[in-house]
Structure formats: structure tokens, C-alpha cells
Amino acid sequence: MLRRNVLIFHAAALGDFVLSWPLAMALGRLYPQSRIIYVTHGDKAALAGQLLGVEGSDVESGWSALFSDAGSLPVTCKKRLAGAQLIVSFAVEQNEKWAQNVKSIAGKAVEIISINPRPDESAGIHISQYILQQLHKSPVMQSAMKQMLLAIATIGVKNGYRGDDGVVLHPGSGTPRKCWPLDRFLQLAEKFKSDGLPVRIVLGEVERDRWPAGTIEKCRQIAPVILPASYLELLGELESASLFVGNDSGPGHLAAITGVPTLSLFGPTLPAVWQPLGPTAATLQADLTTLSVDIVYKMAVELLTAAKRKSSERTGGKNIKQRDED
């Protein structure tokens, strides 16, 4: 069988998933004739397909059999494994049984690279550099990923800043202790509105499930509330934004890597380890219980001004609409 599949197993949350993209992009560069396939949750696979041009296979479509009995793996999954030339696993729960089952189908000659996606925060090394360190046995792969990181730091994955549709605020996070108080987000929204900037508030699945209806209604009294039903819908809201301000969370990573000027507020977690990747990504670490609206507002305005200046320089002083018309 012709081996042209590069499989990337990834089961973690959105933020960690986005941070794996530089390696996926590097693999696409190194294996241009191969199929780069993310084995992950369907919603994330669709997102990567839209932005990176890779394929996806829903991890819920039977891949869990690799942890027990490979014989019960669906035919489609077996074919993808049998045609694999390289397998990269970000699965924290990967074990010897998983590896044995993979090799029983893909063959012992298939190369398997295991990546630990959760660095020791005390080391203070960014996750992207931590992944690079784990590629030490493949200097070519390391070099390709470094090139992708440089490209992302320069233009993101969407060829730079293009948005002009106001400010997006994301006041949620998977962990309450990582959240700046909602009332301050709403005060920040009022400041932007007083500047003539439209504001919308994006809430994720966690907020929809945990927040009382009255809390969401409180947000609606200040600005339109968007409840994306999928990551692709979330992307649609983010990629048109002039600016994103949110907590340390998945939407912040997605906004930053697509080129949206992004200010992420960090409390207990370390920006040195988890800062979003992107051309205009900034972080502000503080005691979130005391962090003032004025400080966040000042930094956000400075970030937006710098992004507009950079965009103007790149387009020769024309805005996006003028450039497209030309």
C-alpha cells in the first residue's frame, strides 16, 4: 500500500489545539504530496481544515478502540492507519496499548512521534519551544516548524490583519479563576462604545452552560451577544474583528493566530508559557481581582493603533477595501 498519510492525534481543548498548528503546517511543507489528517473532535477538524487546508477525522468515529482492541477499529480508520507514513500523537493519555495497536495496523516501520503538550510551567518555556525540543531527533522537522513559527509571528495564518468590524470581547474561560470580572468587561465595552467603536460579546459553550440567564441578559443590555454554535461560527466572528480582548482561553488563541490584534488577560497562568501565537498578540498579567478597566483599555487602544499602523504600512496606506477595488 502506498503510504501517503500523516496522522496527527490531538484530543485537548481549543487553545492547545491551535498551539499545535505550527507543527501541522510544518508537516504540510515537508510532505506536500501527503494527506495531513488531524484525528480530533469533528468541530476542531473542520476549523483546521478551513484555516490550514488539512483533512480531519472525528476522534469519536471509532478511534477509541486503539486503547483497547484494535480489531474493533472501523474500516475507514484502519485504512488511514495502514496508509500512514508518519503518526504524531499529542494524546496525553497515550499508552503502550495504543502504540501496540497502531503498529499492528500501520506496521512496525511507521514512524511515531509522541508530543507531550503540557510543559512544566516552572521552566518558563513557551509551549511552541517545548514542542520544538521534543523534535530533537528530526532536525529537518524542527527547522520546518521554526519557519512556520516565524511566518505566524509575521502574518498569522490568514495573511495578516484584515478586520474592521469593531471590538470582540470574550469574558469567559474554562476556569473561573482565569477570568477578569464580568462587570469590568462590560465597563470596557462602554469605553469602546464611547469612542465610536462597535462592540460585541462572544460567549462560548462554558458560559452558556454555567452562567445564569440573567447574567447573559446583563451582557445584552450593553452590547450584542454572540453564541457561536461551532468553532467555524466562532472563527467568522473573530476574523472580521478590529480587536479582540479576552481571558487566557481558546478563542484568544484562535483570534491571535488568524492575525486579529489580541489582548489576553492572564491571572494565575504564565504568559511566558501560554501566550497566544500571532503577529499582534499581547498579554497582560495581573491580579485579575484588582486589575483596572483603565489599564486594560489603555493597552487595548495602543495595540489597536499599532495594528492599524502596521496594516497601513503593509498595504501602502490603503485600506483593505481600496486595495481590493484596485
N, C-alpha and C positions, 0 to 999 in steps of 0.2 A: 504493500500500500504506500502511495505517495504521502510523505509526511509534510504537511504544509500548515498545520495548526499550531498556534501559540496560545496556550490557555492561561488565563490569569484568574486564580481563585481569590475572591475577596468578599467577605461577609460582614464587614464592620459598617459603622454609620457613615452618613454622607460626608462629613468633614474628612475622616480618614480615607474614604474612597477617593475624594478629589486629590488628596495628597499623594495618592498612588499614580496619578495620571502622568507625571513626568517619565516614569519608568515605562508605562504603556506606550507613550509617544516615542520613546527611545526604541522600544521593540519594533514599532511600526517602521522606524527608519532602518533598523538593522535587518528586518525581514520583510522587504517590500512586496515579495511575491507570496507571502503567507497570510493566513487569516488570523488576525488578532482577536481573540474571543474572551470577553470577560464572563466568568461564571460568577454571577452575583444576583441580587434581587432584581426582578424584572424592571422595576422603576429606575433603578440606577443604571442598568444596562442600556435602557433607552436614552438616558441622559448622556452617557459616554458615547453612544452611537451618534447622537446629534452633534456633539462637540468635537469628538476625536475621530469619527469615522470608523470605529471598530464595531465588531459584532458582539452580540450578547446571548447568553444562555441563562435562563432563570434558574437560580440555585434550588428553587422549590420544585423543579421538574424532575426530581428523582436523584439528584446528585448526592443526597444524604446517604445513599446506600454505600458510598465509598467508606463510610465509617463503620459499616457492619458486614454486609455481604455483597461483594462486587457482582455476584451472579444475578442480583435483582436490579442492577442498573439498567435503565431504559435503553433501547437500541440506539436512539439518537445520541445519547451521552457516550455510549460505548464507541460509536463511530468517531466521535470527536476526539476521544482519548486515543483510539487506535491510530488516528492520523496526526497525533501530536509529535512535534519535534522538540518542543520546549514547554515546560509547565512551571509557572511561577505561583507560589501559594503565599497569600497574606493571611491565611486562616490561623488564628491564634490557637484554635483547638485541634490543629493538625496533629496526628499521632502516627505511630508505626503502622497501625492497621490501615490507615488511609494510604500511606505510602506503598504498602504491600499491594493493596487493591489497585492502585493506579498503575503500578508496574506490571501487574498481572494482565492488564489490558493493553497498556501503551507499550509494554516491552521494557526490559531492563536497560536498554540502551538510551531511553528517553532521558533528557536532562531535566532534573527537578531542582528548582531554586526556591528555598524557603526563606521568607522575609518576616522578621518579627516587626510588626507595625507599631509597637508600643515601647518607645525608648525609656530608659531610666531618666526621669526628669532631672535628677540631681546632677547629671552630667552636663546639662545645659546645652546639648547639641540639638540642632533643628532636625525634625523628622526626615527631611529630604537628605540631609547629610548622613543621618543614621542609616537610611536605606542604601546610600552610596557605599558606605563602609561595608555593608553586607554583600556587596557585589565585587569584593576584592579578588575573587577567583576569576573574574571576567573583566579585564581592563577595557576591552572594547565596549562592553555594555556600560561600564562606569563612564567612559568618555561620552558615549551617546546620551546618557542621562544628563550629564553635566551640560551638554549643548542644549538639551530641552529645557533645563532649568534656566539657562541664560535667556533663551527665547521667551519663556514665560515671564521672566523678570523685565523683559523689554516690551513685549506686546501682548502678553497673555495668550490665551488660546483662541481669541476672536479678533486678532489683529488690532488690538489697542482699543482705546476709549472711544465710544460712539454714542453714548446715551445722552439724551437731553430732555428726559421726561420726568424731571423732578426727583425728590428725595424718597428713598425707601428706608423705612425703619423696621427693624426686626427685634422686638423686645423680649423674645423668648430664648430658650435654650433647653437642652435635655436635662440640665441640672440647675435647680433653683439658686444655688449658691454662686453660680456663674452669671447671674442676671443683675444688671443695673435696675433699680426700682422703676416700675412701670410709670409712676407719676412723673418721674424725671424725663422719661422718653416722651411723654405727652407734652411736657413743658418745652422740650426741644422741638417738637413738632410745631408748636405755636411760634417759636422764634423763627423757624424757617418760613412759616406762612407769612409772618410779618415782613419778611424780606421779599415776598412775592414768589417764593418757590413752592410749587405744589408738593404735597406730602401724601404718601400712602403708607399704611401699616400692613406688613405681611406677617401672618401668623401661621405657624406650622401645625403638624398633627399633635404635637405635645400640648400646645396651647389650647387647641380645640378640645382636647380630651380632658385637660386638667383645670382650665380656667372656668369660673362660673360665667353664665350668660351675661350677668350684669357687668363683669369686667370687660368682656368683649364689646358690649354696648357702650361702655365708657370710652373705649378707643374710637368707636364710630362717631361719637359726638365731636371728636377732634379732627379726624381725617378718615378717608375711605379705608375700609379694612378688606384686605385680600386674603382669601383662604384657598391657596392652590391645592388642587386635587391630586397633583402629581409633581414630580421633580421637573418635568418638562414645562408645566404651567409655572412653576416657581422660576425657572430659567427665563421664561417670557417676561415675567415681571422685573427681574433683575437686570437683564441685558439692555433694557431701554432706560435704565435709571441714570440720573446725573451723579448720584451719590448714594452710597449705602452706609448706614450706621447700625450696628448691632452688637450683640454679645459674642463671646467666643462660641461659635456654633457653625453647623454645616452650611447654612445659607451665606454666611460671611466668606467661607472658603470658596463657594461657588461664585459669588459676586466678584471676588478679587481675581480669581484665575481667568475670568472672562473679560477682564480689563476695566471693570467698574471701579471708580475710586471708592475704597472701602476703609472705613474706620471700625476696628474691632475693639471692644472694651473687655479687658482682661482683669479678672479678680484673682482667684486662687491659682489659676493655671499660668504657665510661663510662656510669654510671647517668644522667648528665645527658642523654645521647643515647638510651639504650635502656631506661630504666626502664619497667616494665610499667604499663599504664593500669588504674585501678580505684580503688574507694573506700577500700580498706585495703591499699594496696600500698606496701611499704617495701623499701629496698635497703641493703645493707651492702657497701661496697667496702674491700678489704684485700688484702694479700699472702696469697693462699689457702694458701700452703705453711706459713704461721705462724699463721693465724687460729685462735683457740682455740675449743673447744666451749663454754666458759662464756660467752664474749661472744655467740655466736650464740644460745645457749639464753636468756640474759637478754633479748635483743632480741625473740626469738620470743614469749616469755611476755608481755612488755609489749604486743606487737602483738595477741596473742590477747585479753588483758584489755581493751584499748581497744576492740576489735571487739565483744566481748560487751556492754560498757557502751553503746556506740552502738546496738547492736541492741535492748537493753532500753529505751533511751530512745525508739526509734522505735516499738516495739510497746507502749508504756505499761507496761513492767515485766513483761509476759507473755512466756513463751517461745513458740516457733512452734507447738508442738502445742496449747497452751492457746488461742492466738489462732484457730487453725483450728477447734477444737472450738466456740468461741464463735460 
